Amino acid sequence: MSLFPADPAISPATPAALRELIESRRAVRRFTAEAVPDEVVRDCLELAVLAPNSCNLQPWSFQVIRDPALLARLHPVCMSQNAAKAPLIIAVLARPDTWKQACQNIIDYWPEPDVPARIRRFYNKTAPFQYNQGPFGLFGLFKRQLLRVAAWRKPLMRAPNSQAQMRIWAVKSTALAAQNLMLAFQSHGYATCPMEGFDEVRLRKTLSIPRQALPIMLLAVGKQDEKGVYNPRLRFPLEQHVTWL
Ligand SMILES: Cc1cc2nc3c(=O)[nH]c(=O)nc-3n(C[C@H](O)[C@H](O)[C@H](O)COP(=O)(O)O)c2cc1C
């Protein structure tokens, strides 16, 4: 995997280039039949997983669907919408259930010969305390009660301390990866459409999605066809959304 120079102050993209890339991405609903090469998909996935993510626990997974027979089965699951006729669909899954393995992965894949003691401590003790909610979320309930008292004295992180908060926790990071993925495809000249218009129950069955994984969106990918963009770009005035303090 290629990595940018370690100094985050050195930006490899100019503001104009980034603006052009972001502005050129649109939700595209019509694709040609041209296949997306696996090398392009791989490159884009490598960029997707460079997204910032909570505690670097990388709570996501991706199913890359290229098989025409499976794509044909997915189409009705996606309410038969046009975008789901794409030659490639990537199921983007949030994984609130993989944190334990991820803590171990951090130690196993640490990119230096020695894992610093503070890293070991964090991923062996602090993170498991934070993310373990126990059977039926009971440990989370206990932590919430503990917090009510402990947080009188000093500011403390209040979440995630339930199964529901774990789902939000995983979705936040996974959505950032999905955006990276769309921009990466855009940079390769492939259009995308994020889709939440699907029957989740049927989707889970069709793709054998693990019970605790959350399909946050399906990403249709391909070469844009004629009339692929349905409407002109529309965004509300920035002032409606921004408060300057
Ligand atoms: C989470 C999410 C779900 C979406 N689901 C669908 C969908 O099921 N079908 C569709 O045609 N577009 C879908 N879209 C695309 C949006 O309609 C589109 O991004 C929005 O209208 C803005 O247009 P733009 O992306 O071209 O700027 C979805 C977008 C997001 C972020």
The ligand as a MOL file (V3000), in Angstrom:
LIG
                    3D

  0  0  0     0  0            999 V3000
M  V30 BEGIN CTAB
M  V30 COUNTS 31 33 0 0 0
M  V30 BEGIN ATOM
M  V30 1 C -26.5770 7.5060 2.0920 0
M  V30 2 C -27.0360 7.8410 0.6910 0
M  V30 3 C -28.0130 7.0730 0.0870 0
M  V30 4 C -28.4160 7.3220 -1.2210 0
M  V30 5 N -29.3170 6.4770 -1.8220 0
M  V30 6 C -29.6120 6.6610 -3.1280 0
M  V30 7 C -30.3920 5.6870 -3.7980 0
M  V30 8 O -30.8260 4.6790 -3.2650 0
M  V30 9 N -30.6630 5.8950 -5.1150 0
M  V30 10 C -30.1950 6.9890 -5.7940 0
M  V30 11 O -30.4780 7.1000 -6.9860 0
M  V30 12 N -29.4170 7.9190 -5.1730 0
M  V30 13 C -29.1060 7.7630 -3.8630 0
M  V30 14 N -28.2690 8.6620 -3.2360 0
M  V30 15 C -27.7040 9.7740 -3.9870 0
M  V30 16 C -28.3100 11.0960 -3.5710 0
M  V30 17 O -29.6370 11.1830 -4.0390 0
M  V30 18 C -27.4400 12.2300 -4.1470 0
M  V30 19 O -26.1620 12.1310 -3.5950 0
M  V30 20 C -28.0310 13.6050 -3.8290 0
M  V30 21 O -29.2380 13.7730 -4.5260 0
M  V30 22 C -27.0780 14.7350 -4.2190 0
M  V30 23 O -26.6900 14.6370 -5.5810 0
M  V30 24 P -25.1390 14.6290 -5.9980 0
M  V30 25 O -24.5120 13.4610 -5.2600 0
M  V30 26 O -25.1380 14.4020 -7.4960 0
M  V30 27 O -24.5460 15.9230 -5.5910 0
M  V30 28 C -27.8700 8.4170 -1.9390 0
M  V30 29 C -26.8780 9.1910 -1.3100 0
M  V30 30 C -26.4590 8.8980 -0.0310 0
M  V30 31 C -25.3390 9.6980 0.5830 0
M  V30 END ATOM
M  V30 BEGIN BOND
M  V30 1 1 1 2
M  V30 2 1 2 3
M  V30 3 2 2 30
M  V30 4 2 3 4
M  V30 5 1 4 5
M  V30 6 1 4 28
M  V30 7 2 5 6
M  V30 8 1 6 7
M  V30 9 1 6 13
M  V30 10 2 7 8
M  V30 11 1 7 9
M  V30 12 1 9 10
M  V30 13 2 10 11
M  V30 14 1 10 12
M  V30 15 2 12 13
M  V30 16 1 13 14
M  V30 17 1 14 15
M  V30 18 1 14 28
M  V30 19 1 15 16
M  V30 20 1 16 17
M  V30 21 1 16 18
M  V30 22 1 18 19
M  V30 23 1 18 20
M  V30 24 1 20 21
M  V30 25 1 20 22
M  V30 26 1 22 23
M  V30 27 1 23 24
M  V30 28 2 24 25
M  V30 29 1 24 26
M  V30 30 1 24 27
M  V30 31 2 28 29
M  V30 32 1 29 30
M  V30 33 1 30 31
M  V30 END BOND
M  V30 END CTAB
M  END
